[in-house]
Amino acid sequence: MKTFNDIWALLQPKVEYEQLKGKCRNLWESFSSDKQDYIYSRIEEKKKRKEFVDYNPKFAIEKNSAAPKPQVMSYNDYYAKYGTTEERDGWKMANPTGNRVIYVKTT
C-alpha cells in the first residue's frame, strides 16, 4: 500500500506546488488503496519510460487515476496485421456481443 508521502516523493513537485499539498493529500486519500497502488504504479512506469507526467501534482494524480481506454481492432484487421489469430503484443481476443470477435489492448 502506497502512502501519500510515497506519491509525493515520486512526483517530486517543485516548490511552487507546495501549497497544493493539502489538496493532493485529500484527493489521494479519497481513493481506495487499490486505486492508490494503480496510480502510483502508472506514474512510476511513465517516469521509468521518461514519459511526461504533469508538473502539477494534483493534475498528475487526477490524470493517472482514470483507467486507460482500450484499443480495439476487428478480427479481419488483426489477422491482416499479424497473419494469425493468436494473441500477440498485448492484444486479447474478445467476443463482447457473442456475435463478433474483436481484439482489445489496454495500454
Protein Blocks (a to p, Z undefined) as FASTA:
>chain_A
ZZfklmmmmnopafklmmmmmmmmmmmmmpcfklmmmmmmmmmmmmmnopacdfblklmm
mmmmpccddddddfklmmmmnopabdeehiacddfkopaccddddZZ
